[in-house]
Amino acid sequence: MTPQAALQAADRRNAEALAQIHVEDRQIPGTVRIVLPDHDRVRPLVLQLIRTPVPPGAIEFLAESERLDLRNLADVIAHSRLFRSDEITDQNDTVAPELDGADYLIWFQVRSLTPNNAGPWFGHWEMKSARNPRMVPLALDTGTPVGVPRLESFVNSARVAVAELDHRGVVAAAGGMAQQRSNGSGIVIDAQGHVLTNNHVVAACPDLHVSDTNGGTSHAVLVASDAANDLALLKTDRHWPAWASFREARALQPGETVIAAGYPLTQLVSPDMAVTTGSLTTLTGARGDTRQFEFSAPIQPGNSGGPVMDLSGHVVGVAVSTLNGLLVAVATGGAVPQNVNFAIKSATVREFLDANHVAIDESGSRQGIGATAVAELARRFTVRVECLR
């Protein structure tokens, strides 16, 4: 398949999904302006993904593919009729676009966090209103099935963001829509009921529950979140008998064995905790992100927020994402990446928890205990995080 044919096929799939999006029957009485980055603004994000030589035009193909995916999400908001009226526009500067008379602004912010744009580039969805300039993150719920349910989770995140910006209570989904469950994983941090997970697992979720391997379930509330680092802190009403121990300052080493635990694809396969083994591949994450590392232990939807551990059972990272193999295969002429996954480094986790006055356990000094023993240890502090919409 040529790059042009691949883009046309993606456009057709997007159109087919768009036709199935639920049209809201309870509209937000306001206008929304949706600002997307143009092709040139997306290129820095794509350039960070390319680590090996690629065929001519691959970077342009990847940039255009990414832009089409972003446009599809904007079209989903428009097609849902969530707002009274909408306007979608492309522009090069998406760091702080203007409302231009709209009641709400949704935009995909692309920026570098270092002077002169010399460092890593990041992209994420944000929203603000004319009444409240505070930025509220939007996100797809990766715990929902791929396709229409995941696209509609983006609409729901916008609905909840409006409620937060306007200081209302959380607005329920439109009448007639069935409740949907989505899930990720989490890490018990202490005996006081704190659970760590990814922000994208719990963003815009009105009803959170945490369950353990024994089937016990506790209600949870979101007490802190960090959209930039994709971390969230939950508080449950349970006093957990065991919690995770994080590795001390000893540096990570490429090639060392790591073990991932979590609750992937529980609606399709086993509801039990799954464990996979691999190695730490590189000390940076997606697009050269120094806050993450790359590892090869296989993960699936639902692993997000779960622990990545060393052979002593100490947590060294939090699983966050995996590389889109289909996209890379098209861009490279057929090479399918195997188990290219990313985790947030424990140092970033420490900073997040310290900022929220939650201590982590670094008292453990276990030597290597082997993968089987680590899996058994993980059962004590790895939990399933479930969102009911």
C-alpha positions as CSV (number, residue, x, y, z in Angstrom):
1,M,0.0,0.0,0.0
2,T,1.4,3.4,-1.0
3,P,1.4,6.2,1.6
4,Q,-1.3,8.1,-0.4
5,A,-3.5,5.0,-0.4
6,A,-2.9,4.4,3.3
7,L,-4.0,8.0,4.0
8,Q,-7.1,7.6,1.9
9,A,-8.0,4.3,3.6
10,A,-7.6,6.0,7.0
11,D,-9.8,8.8,5.9
12,R,-12.5,6.3,4.9
13,R,-12.3,4.5,8.2
14,N,-12.6,7.8,10.0
15,A,-15.7,8.7,8.0
16,E,-17.3,5.3,8.7
17,A,-16.7,5.7,12.4
18,L,-18.0,9.3,12.4
19,A,-21.3,8.1,10.9
20,Q,-21.8,6.0,14.1
21,I,-21.1,8.7,16.6
22,H,-24.0,9.3,19.0
23,V,-25.7,12.7,18.5
24,E,-26.2,14.4,21.8
25,D,-29.8,15.3,22.8
26,R,-28.7,17.5,25.6
27,Q,-26.6,20.2,24.0
28,I,-24.3,22.5,25.9
29,P,-25.6,26.1,25.2
30,G,-22.4,27.6,23.8
31,T,-20.0,27.8,20.9
32,V,-16.7,26.0,20.7
33,R,-13.6,26.8,18.6
34,I,-11.4,23.8,17.9
35,V,-7.8,24.6,16.9
36,L,-5.6,21.9,15.3
37,P,-1.9,22.1,14.6
38,D,-1.1,22.3,10.9
39,H,1.2,19.9,9.1
40,D,4.4,21.8,9.9
41,R,3.5,22.0,13.6
42,V,3.0,18.3,13.8
43,R,6.4,17.5,12.1
44,P,8.5,18.0,15.3
45,L,6.4,15.4,17.1
46,V,7.0,12.9,14.3
47,L,10.7,13.6,13.9
48,Q,11.3,12.5,17.5
49,L,9.7,9.2,16.7
50,I,12.1,8.4,13.8
51,R,15.2,6.7,15.1
52,T,16.3,4.8,12.0
53,P,16.6,5.7,8.3
54,V,13.2,5.6,6.6
55,P,12.0,5.8,3.0
56,P,11.7,9.2,1.3
57,G,8.5,10.9,2.3
58,A,7.9,8.8,5.4
59,I,8.2,11.7,7.8
60,E,5.6,13.7,5.7
61,F,3.4,10.6,5.7
62,L,3.5,10.2,9.4
63,A,2.9,13.9,10.0
64,E,-0.1,13.9,7.7
65,S,-1.4,10.7,9.3
66,E,-1.1,12.2,12.8
67,R,-2.9,15.4,11.6
68,L,-5.7,13.3,10.1
69,D,-6.2,11.5,13.5
70,L,-6.4,14.8,15.3
71,R,-8.8,16.1,12.7
72,N,-11.0,13.0,13.2
73,L,-11.3,13.8,17.0
74,A,-12.3,17.4,16.2
75,D,-14.9,16.0,13.7
76,V,-16.2,13.7,16.4
77,I,-16.9,16.7,18.7
78,A,-18.6,18.5,15.9
79,H,-20.6,15.5,14.8
80,S,-21.8,14.8,18.3
81,R,-23.5,18.2,18.5
82,L,-22.2,18.5,22.0
83,F,-22.1,22.3,21.6
84,R,-24.6,24.6,20.0
85,S,-22.2,25.5,17.2
86,D,-18.6,24.7,16.4
87,E,-15.7,26.0,14.2
88,I,-12.6,23.9,13.4
89,T,-9.4,25.6,12.2
90,D,-5.8,24.7,11.5
91,Q,-3.0,27.0,12.5
92,N,0.8,26.8,13.2
93,D,0.8,28.3,16.7
94,T,-1.2,26.0,19.0
95,V,0.6,26.9,22.3
96,A,-2.0,29.5,23.4
97,P,-4.7,30.1,20.7
98,E,-7.4,32.7,21.2
99,L,-11.1,32.0,21.8
100,D,-12.0,34.5,19.0
101,G,-15.4,35.1,20.5
102,A,-16.3,31.5,21.2
103,D,-17.6,30.3,24.6
104,Y,-15.1,27.3,24.7
105,L,-11.8,26.6,23.1
106,I,-10.5,23.0,22.5
107,W,-7.0,22.7,21.1
108,F,-4.2,20.3,20.6
109,Q,-1.2,22.0,22.1
110,V,2.2,21.3,20.5
111,R,5.2,22.7,22.2
112,S,8.7,22.2,23.5
113,L,9.3,22.8,27.2
114,T,12.8,24.1,26.7
115,P,14.1,27.5,25.4
116,N,14.6,27.9,21.6
117,N,12.6,24.6,21.0
118,A,15.8,22.7,21.6
119,G,14.4,19.9,23.7
120,P,11.7,17.2,23.4
121,W,8.3,18.2,21.9
122,F,5.0,17.2,23.4
123,G,1.4,17.3,22.2
124,H,-1.8,17.0,24.3
125,W,-5.4,18.2,24.2
126,E,-6.5,21.1,26.3
127,M,-9.8,23.0,26.9
128,K,-10.7,26.4,28.5
129,S,-13.7,28.7,28.5
130,A,-14.4,32.4,28.2
131,R,-15.4,32.3,31.9
132,N,-12.5,30.3,33.1
133,P,-9.0,30.5,31.5
134,R,-7.7,27.5,33.5
135,M,-6.7,24.7,31.1
136,V,-8.4,21.3,31.6
137,P,-6.9,18.3,29.8
138,L,-9.0,16.2,27.4
139,A,-8.1,12.6,26.5
140,L,-9.2,9.4,24.9
141,D,-10.0,6.7,27.4
142,T,-7.7,3.9,26.3
143,G,-9.5,1.4,28.5
144,T,-12.5,1.5,26.2
145,P,-12.6,-0.6,23.0
146,V,-11.0,0.8,19.9
147,G,-13.4,2.5,17.5
148,V,-16.6,4.3,18.2
149,P,-16.6,3.7,22.0
150,R,-13.1,5.2,22.4
151,L,-14.0,8.2,20.1
152,E,-17.1,8.8,22.2
153,S,-15.0,8.8,25.4
154,F,-13.3,11.9,24.0
155,V,-16.7,13.6,23.7
156,N,-17.4,12.6,27.3
157,S,-14.1,14.1,28.4
158,A,-15.1,17.4,26.8
159,R,-18.5,17.2,28.6
160,V,-16.9,16.7,32.0
161,A,-14.3,19.4,31.2
162,V,-17.2,21.9,30.6
163,A,-18.7,20.9,34.0
164,E,-15.3,21.5,35.7
165,L,-14.7,24.8,33.9
166,D,-18.2,26.1,34.7
167,H,-18.1,24.8,38.3
168,R,-21.0,22.5,37.9
169,G,-21.4,19.0,39.1
170,V,-20.2,16.3,36.8
171,V,-22.7,16.1,33.9
172,A,-24.0,12.6,33.2
173,A,-23.9,11.2,29.7
174,A,-26.8,12.0,27.4
175,G,-30.0,10.1,28.0
176,G,-30.4,6.9,26.1
177,M,-26.7,6.0,26.1
178,A,-25.8,2.8,27.8
179,Q,-23.3,2.9,30.6
180,Q,-19.9,1.7,29.6
181,R,-17.1,0.2,31.7
182,S,-13.5,0.9,30.9
183,N,-10.5,-0.1,32.9
184,G,-6.8,0.3,33.5
185,S,-4.4,-0.7,36.2
186,G,-3.0,0.9,39.4
187,I,-0.4,0.6,42.1
188,V,-1.2,0.7,45.8
189,I,1.1,3.3,47.3
190,D,0.4,3.0,51.0
191,A,-1.9,1.7,53.8
192,Q,-4.0,4.9,53.7
193,G,-5.7,3.9,50.5
194,H,-3.7,5.9,47.9
195,V,-3.5,4.3,44.4
196,L,-1.3,5.6,41.5
197,T,-2.4,5.2,37.9
198,N,-2.2,7.1,34.6
199,N,-4.2,10.3,34.1
200,H,-5.6,9.1,30.8
201,V,-7.1,6.1,32.6
202,V,-9.2,8.2,34.9
203,A,-9.6,11.6,33.1
204,A,-13.2,12.8,32.9
205,C,-14.5,9.7,34.7
206,P,-17.5,10.3,36.9
207,D,-17.4,7.0,38.8
208,L,-14.2,5.2,39.8
209,H,-13.7,1.8,41.4
210,V,-10.6,-0.1,42.4
211,S,-10.5,-3.9,42.8
212,D,-7.8,-6.3,43.8
213,T,-6.9,-9.9,42.8
214,N,-9.2,-11.3,45.5
215,G,-12.3,-9.5,44.0
216,G,-12.6,-6.9,46.7
217,T,-13.8,-3.5,45.3
218,S,-13.6,0.0,46.7
219,H,-14.9,3.3,45.5
220,A,-12.2,5.8,44.6
221,V,-11.9,9.5,44.1
222,L,-9.4,11.5,42.1
223,V,-7.3,13.6,44.5
224,A,-4.5,14.8,42.1
225,S,-3.6,14.6,38.5
226,D,-0.7,15.6,36.2
227,A,-1.8,15.6,32.5
228,A,1.7,16.5,31.3
229,N,3.3,13.5,32.9
230,D,0.2,11.3,32.6
231,L,-0.1,10.5,36.3
232,A,-3.1,10.5,38.7
233,L,-3.5,9.8,42.4
234,L,-6.6,8.1,43.7
235,K,-7.9,7.8,47.3
236,T,-9.9,4.7,48.2
237,D,-11.9,3.9,51.3
238,R,-9.8,0.8,52.0
239,H,-6.7,0.3,54.1
240,W,-4.6,-1.9,52.0
241,P,-2.6,-4.7,53.7
242,A,0.3,-4.4,51.2
243,W,1.7,-1.7,49.0
244,A,4.5,-1.3,46.4
245,S,8.1,-0.7,47.2
246,F,10.0,1.5,44.8
247,R,13.6,1.0,43.8
248,E,16.1,3.4,45.4
249,A,18.3,5.7,43.5
250,R,20.2,3.0,41.7
251,A,20.2,3.9,38.0
252,L,18.3,1.9,35.4
253,Q,20.4,0.0,33.0
254,P,19.5,-1.0,29.4
255,G,19.3,-4.7,29.1
256,E,18.1,-5.5,32.6
257,T,15.1,-7.7,33.0
258,V,11.8,-6.0,33.8
259,I,8.4,-7.4,34.6
260,A,5.0,-5.7,33.8
261,A,1.8,-6.5,35.7
262,G,-1.7,-5.3,35.2
263,Y,-5.2,-6.1,34.0
264,P,-5.2,-6.0,30.1
265,L,-8.2,-6.8,27.9
266,T,-10.2,-8.1,30.9
267,Q,-13.5,-7.8,28.8
268,L,-12.1,-10.1,26.2
269,V,-9.8,-12.5,28.0
270,S,-9.1,-13.4,31.7
271,P,-10.2,-10.9,34.4
272,D,-7.2,-12.0,36.4
273,M,-3.9,-10.0,36.7
274,A,-1.5,-10.7,33.8
275,V,2.3,-10.7,34.0
276,T,4.8,-10.4,31.2
277,T,8.6,-10.3,31.1
278,G,11.0,-8.4,28.9
279,S,14.0,-6.1,29.1
280,L,14.6,-2.4,29.5
281,T,15.4,-1.3,26.0
282,T,16.4,2.4,26.2
283,L,16.5,5.1,28.8
284,T,14.2,7.4,26.9
285,G,10.5,7.0,25.9
286,A,8.3,8.0,23.0
287,R,9.9,10.8,20.9
288,G,13.0,10.8,23.1
289,D,11.0,11.7,26.2
290,T,13.5,11.6,29.1
291,R,10.8,11.2,31.7
292,Q,10.1,7.7,30.3
293,F,12.0,4.5,29.4
294,E,11.3,1.9,26.7
295,F,10.8,-1.7,27.5
296,S,9.9,-4.9,25.7
297,A,7.6,-6.8,28.1
298,P,4.4,-7.0,26.2
299,I,1.5,-4.8,27.3
300,Q,-2.1,-4.3,26.0
301,P,-5.0,-1.9,26.6
302,G,-5.7,-2.1,30.3
303,N,-2.1,-2.3,31.4
304,S,-1.9,1.5,31.6
305,G,-1.1,2.6,35.1
306,G,0.3,-0.8,36.2
307,P,3.8,-1.4,37.6
308,V,7.0,-2.2,35.7
309,M,9.3,-3.9,38.2
310,D,12.9,-5.2,38.4
311,L,13.8,-8.7,39.4
312,S,13.7,-7.7,43.1
313,G,10.0,-6.7,42.8
314,H,10.8,-3.0,43.2
315,V,8.7,-0.7,41.0
316,V,10.9,1.1,38.5
317,G,8.2,2.6,36.3
318,V,4.5,2.9,35.5
319,A,3.3,1.5,32.1
320,V,1.9,4.3,30.0
321,S,1.8,3.5,26.2
322,T,2.9,1.3,23.3
323,L,4.0,2.2,19.8
324,N,1.5,2.1,17.0
325,G,2.8,-0.9,15.0
326,L,0.5,-0.4,12.0
327,L,1.5,3.2,11.6
328,V,5.2,2.4,11.7
329,A,4.7,-0.6,9.3
330,V,3.2,1.6,6.7
331,A,5.9,4.3,7.1
332,T,8.8,1.9,6.9
333,G,7.5,-0.3,4.1
334,G,6.4,-3.2,6.2
335,A,8.6,-3.5,9.2
336,V,6.4,-4.2,12.2
337,P,7.9,-3.1,15.6
338,Q,7.8,-5.8,18.3
339,N,7.0,-4.9,21.9
340,V,8.0,-1.2,21.8
341,N,6.4,0.0,25.0
342,F,6.9,2.9,27.4
343,A,6.8,3.5,31.1
344,I,7.1,6.6,33.3
345,K,10.3,6.6,35.3
346,S,10.0,6.2,39.1
347,A,11.9,9.5,39.5
348,T,9.0,11.3,37.8
349,V,6.6,9.4,40.0
350,R,8.5,10.5,43.1
351,E,8.2,14.1,42.1
352,F,4.5,13.8,41.5
353,L,3.8,12.1,44.8
354,D,6.1,14.4,46.8
355,A,4.2,17.4,45.4
356,N,1.0,15.9,46.7
357,H,2.6,15.0,50.1
358,V,2.3,11.2,49.7
359,A,5.4,9.2,50.7
360,I,6.5,6.1,48.8
361,D,8.1,3.0,50.3
362,E,11.8,2.8,49.5
363,S,12.7,0.7,52.5
364,G,13.0,-2.6,50.7
365,S,16.5,-4.0,50.0
366,R,15.5,-7.3,48.4
367,Q,18.0,-9.1,46.1
368,G,16.8,-10.7,42.9
369,I,14.0,-13.1,43.7
370,G,13.1,-14.2,40.2
371,A,10.1,-13.6,37.9
372,T,7.7,-16.0,39.5
373,A,8.3,-14.5,43.0
374,V,7.9,-11.0,41.6
375,A,4.6,-11.9,40.0
376,E,3.3,-13.2,43.3
377,L,4.5,-10.0,45.0
378,A,2.8,-7.9,42.4
379,R,-0.5,-9.5,43.2
380,R,-0.5,-7.8,46.6
381,F,-0.3,-4.2,45.3
382,T,-1.4,-4.2,41.6
383,V,-5.1,-3.3,41.3
384,R,-7.7,-2.9,38.6
385,V,-9.0,0.7,38.1
386,E,-12.4,0.7,36.6
387,C,-14.5,3.6,35.3
388,L,-18.2,3.5,35.0
389,R,-19.7,6.0,32.6
